[in-house]
Amino acid sequence: MATAKELHDLTLEDLNRRAADLRESLFKDRLKLRTGALESPAKRTEARRDLARILTVITQKEKAAAAKA
């Protein structure tokens, strides 16, 4: 996925869309994990970290917008 520096350049709408996509992907991976069909558990870990990175950037942008107002 993208680095935090690249994520800062995106809009909140794009970040929220990416977060929703990652949440859906993680849900599907969780089901695959339970059924034994998950091919690469490392991708699941990477997706979790990407989601955390995106949520951190969203929070930072929201706090910056609140401080300006």
C-alpha positions in Angstrom: 0.0 0.0 0.0 1.1 3.6 0.5 3.4 5.1 3.0 2.2 7.6 5.5 3.8 10.4 3.5 1.8 9.5 0.4 -1.4 9.1 2.5 -1.1 12.7 3.7 -1.6 13.9 0.1 -5.0 12.2 -0.2 -8.3 13.7 0.7 -10.4 12.5 3.7 -12.9 11.0 1.2 -10.2 8.9 -0.5 -8.8 7.8 2.9 -12.2 6.8 4.1 -12.8 4.8 0.9 -9.5 3.0 1.3 -10.3 2.3 4.9 -13.6 0.8 4.0 -12.0 -1.4 1.3 -9.4 -2.6 3.7 -12.1 -3.4 6.4 -14.0 -5.5 3.8 -10.8 -7.2 2.7 -9.9 -8.1 6.3 -13.4 -9.4 6.9 -13.2 -11.7 3.9 -9.7 -12.8 4.9 -11.0 -13.6 8.4 -13.6 -16.0 6.8 -10.9 -17.6 4.6 -8.7 -18.0 7.7 -11.5 -19.9 9.5 -12.2 -22.2 6.5 -8.5 -22.8 5.8 -8.6 -21.1 2.4 -6.3 -18.2 3.3 -3.3 -18.3 1.0 -1.0 -15.7 2.7 -1.5 -14.7 6.3 1.3 -12.1 5.8 -1.0 -10.1 3.5 -3.6 -10.0 6.2 -1.0 -8.6 8.6 0.0 -6.0 6.0 -3.6 -5.0 5.5 -4.1 -4.5 9.2 -1.1 -2.2 9.4 -2.2 -0.3 6.3 -5.6 0.2 7.9 -4.0 1.5 11.1 -1.8 3.8 9.1 -4.8 5.2 7.2 -6.8 5.7 10.4 -3.9 7.6 12.0 -3.7 10.0 9.0 -7.5 10.5 9.1 -7.3 11.4 12.8 -4.4 13.8 12.2 -6.3 15.5 9.4 -9.4 15.9 11.5 -7.5 17.3 14.4 -5.7 19.8 12.2 -9.1 20.9 10.7 -10.6 21.3 14.2 -7.6 23.4 15.3 -8.0 25.7 12.3 -11.7 26.3 13.1 
